[in-house]
Amino acid sequence: MPQLIAPSPHLHGSWTAAQEEWGADAHMDGAGLGADDDVDSPEGFAAWTRKLRGHADRSLPVDHGRVHATYWWITEGDTYLGAIDLRHYLNGFLLDAGGHIGYGIRPSARRQGLATWALSAVLHEARVLGMDRVLLTCDPGNEGSVRTIERCGGVLEDVRETLIGPKRRYWITL
């Protein structure tokens, strides 16, 4: 049975296998992976997971251009299946292109309902944080994300050109 857990260094091997499925240059939505993060060495991976857990602490500053966010990994046992994050508020970039929630499921675990399950769980967490609605975006051709967002109550606002290309923008009222 899947679960949401805080990013953990003990899943280094499984996370690395998932990254290989995506491909070296692919963006893993919801993972919070930055260009300067060392995820290859066990020490670097542990530091990265610590950093991700720290992003939820509003008493700590965040890097320029980032916002406070809570990251979860979607797992089953010791298998990393994907990631989802909830950004606590929006900056200009997130309002335009990124939204409150980002998620990604490793290719071998797709089409099993994991994204819908994880998004539903994180919508509850958004309510707990006091949010009354959340913005989600996806690429126009990403039919899996379109179905996931719409199953969870997403209402299409528009499709627009953003700094990172065209995006479908959905609002979910909580």
Order of alpha helices (4+ residues) and beta strands (2+ residues): beta-alpha-alpha-beta-beta-beta-alpha-beta-alpha-beta-beta
